[in-house]
């Protein structure tokens, strides 16, 4: 989870954690992380790139956390999830302090899912596939831009 002395994140901080991460990587690398389901392919690519470079997970833990926050925020914005602080049993099970609750009550672990993707490789653990096969999601319509009406 965290190193000694690190404060654990809480649910109310996750939206801003995702936004800070997106701001940092989009400015530096111009990645189209727009909270869309399609953008999860980019996350798969990024995680796989970190893994293939042979970097130890401990060295990229901040990046993996940011990617997990981003994946969770995609679930919030596109599938009707809400960030929650996990209880003691859930923390033990998931190894994370926060997760998301879907509209049907199921709890998912986007931070851990990104870590699993890193450990196993995106060919084994795709985050886009995770979203598309996720139980309990309610698709939210994407707001149309004024130029799309007609």
C-alpha positions as CSV (number, residue, x, y, z in Angstrom):
1,X,0.0,0.0,0.0
2,X,2.2,2.9,1.3
3,X,5.6,3.3,2.7
4,X,6.2,3.9,6.4
5,X,5.0,7.3,7.5
6,X,3.0,7.9,4.3
7,X,-0.6,9.1,4.8
8,X,-3.2,6.9,3.1
9,X,-5.4,8.6,0.6
10,X,-9.1,8.9,1.3
11,X,-12.1,8.7,-1.0
12,X,-12.8,12.4,-1.0
13,X,-9.2,13.1,-2.4
14,X,-9.4,10.6,-5.3
15,X,-11.0,12.9,-7.8
16,X,-8.4,15.6,-7.3
17,X,-5.6,13.0,-7.3
18,X,-6.8,11.8,-10.7
19,X,-7.0,15.4,-12.0
20,X,-3.5,16.3,-10.7
21,X,-2.1,13.2,-12.4
22,X,-3.9,13.9,-15.7
23,X,-2.7,17.5,-15.6
24,X,0.9,16.4,-15.0
25,X,1.1,13.7,-17.7
26,X,-1.0,15.5,-20.4
27,X,1.2,18.6,-20.1
28,X,4.5,16.6,-20.2
29,X,3.5,14.0,-22.7
30,X,0.4,15.3,-24.5
31,X,-1.6,12.2,-23.8
32,X,-5.3,12.3,-24.5
33,X,-6.5,11.3,-21.1
34,X,-10.1,12.6,-21.3
35,X,-11.8,10.2,-18.9
36,X,-13.4,8.3,-21.7
37,X,-13.6,4.5,-21.9
38,X,-11.5,4.6,-25.0
39,X,-8.7,6.4,-23.0
40,X,-8.3,3.2,-21.0
41,X,-6.4,1.8,-23.9
42,X,-3.8,4.5,-23.3
43,X,-3.6,3.5,-19.7
44,X,-3.0,-0.1,-20.8
45,X,-0.3,1.1,-23.1
46,X,1.4,3.2,-20.3
47,X,1.3,0.4,-17.7
48,X,2.6,-2.1,-20.3
49,X,5.4,0.3,-21.2
50,X,6.4,0.7,-17.5
51,X,6.5,-3.1,-17.1
52,X,8.4,-3.8,-20.3
53,X,11.1,-1.3,-19.3
54,X,11.8,-3.6,-16.3
55,X,11.2,-0.9,-13.7
56,X,10.4,-2.2,-10.2
57,X,6.9,-1.5,-9.0
58,X,8.3,0.4,-6.0
59,X,10.0,2.9,-8.3
60,X,6.8,3.7,-10.2
61,X,4.3,3.4,-7.3
62,X,3.3,7.0,-7.7
63,X,2.6,6.6,-11.4
64,X,0.7,3.4,-10.7
65,X,-1.4,5.2,-8.1
66,X,-2.1,8.0,-10.5
67,X,-3.2,5.6,-13.2
68,X,-5.4,3.8,-10.7
69,X,-7.0,7.0,-9.6
70,X,-7.6,7.8,-13.3
71,X,-9.2,4.4,-13.9
72,X,-11.4,4.9,-10.8
73,X,-12.4,8.3,-12.0
74,X,-13.4,6.9,-15.4
75,X,-15.7,4.4,-13.5
76,X,-17.1,7.4,-11.5
77,X,-17.8,9.5,-14.6
78,X,-18.8,6.8,-17.1
79,X,-20.3,4.0,-15.0
80,X,-22.0,5.7,-12.1
81,X,-19.5,4.6,-9.4
82,X,-18.6,6.6,-6.3
83,X,-15.3,6.7,-4.5
84,X,-15.5,5.1,-1.0
85,X,-13.1,4.5,1.9
86,X,-12.8,0.8,2.3
87,X,-13.6,-0.8,5.6
88,X,-11.0,-3.0,7.5
89,X,-12.0,-6.2,5.8
90,X,-12.0,-4.7,2.3
91,X,-8.6,-3.1,2.9
92,X,-7.3,-6.5,3.9
93,X,-8.8,-8.1,0.8
94,X,-7.9,-5.4,-1.7
95,X,-4.7,-4.1,-0.2
96,X,-5.9,-0.5,-0.8
97,X,-7.5,2.1,1.4
98,X,-10.0,3.3,-1.2
99,X,-12.2,1.8,-4.0
100,X,-15.3,2.5,-5.9
101,X,-18.9,1.4,-5.3
102,X,-21.0,0.7,-8.3
103,X,-24.7,1.6,-8.5
104,X,-25.6,-2.0,-7.8
105,X,-23.5,-2.0,-4.5
106,X,-20.6,-4.0,-5.8
107,X,-17.2,-2.7,-4.7
108,X,-14.2,-2.6,-7.1
109,X,-10.5,-1.9,-6.7
110,X,-9.2,0.3,-9.5
111,X,-5.9,1.0,-7.7
112,X,-5.2,-2.7,-7.3
113,X,-6.4,-3.5,-10.8
114,X,-3.7,-1.2,-12.2
115,X,-1.1,-2.9,-10.0
116,X,-2.3,-6.3,-11.3
117,X,-2.0,-5.1,-14.8
118,X,1.5,-4.0,-14.1
119,X,2.4,-7.3,-12.5
120,X,0.8,-9.5,-15.2
121,X,1.1,-7.4,-18.3
122,X,-1.8,-5.8,-20.2
123,X,-2.2,-8.8,-22.5
124,X,-3.4,-10.6,-19.3
125,X,-5.1,-7.8,-17.5
126,X,-6.5,-5.1,-19.8
127,X,-8.0,-2.1,-18.0
128,X,-10.3,-1.4,-21.0
129,X,-11.6,-5.0,-20.9
130,X,-12.0,-4.6,-17.1
131,X,-14.3,-1.7,-17.7
132,X,-16.3,-3.3,-20.6
133,X,-16.9,-6.5,-18.6
134,X,-17.5,-4.8,-15.3
135,X,-20.7,-5.8,-13.5
136,X,-22.9,-3.2,-12.0
137,X,-22.1,-0.3,-14.2
138,X,-24.7,2.2,-15.5
139,X,-23.6,3.8,-18.7
140,X,-23.7,7.5,-18.5
141,X,-24.4,9.4,-21.8
142,X,-21.6,11.6,-23.0
143,X,-22.7,15.2,-23.2
144,X,-23.0,16.4,-26.8
145,X,-21.0,19.3,-27.9
146,X,-22.8,22.1,-29.6
147,X,-21.1,21.2,-32.9
148,X,-22.6,17.7,-32.7
149,X,-26.2,18.7,-32.8
150,X,-28.0,18.7,-36.0
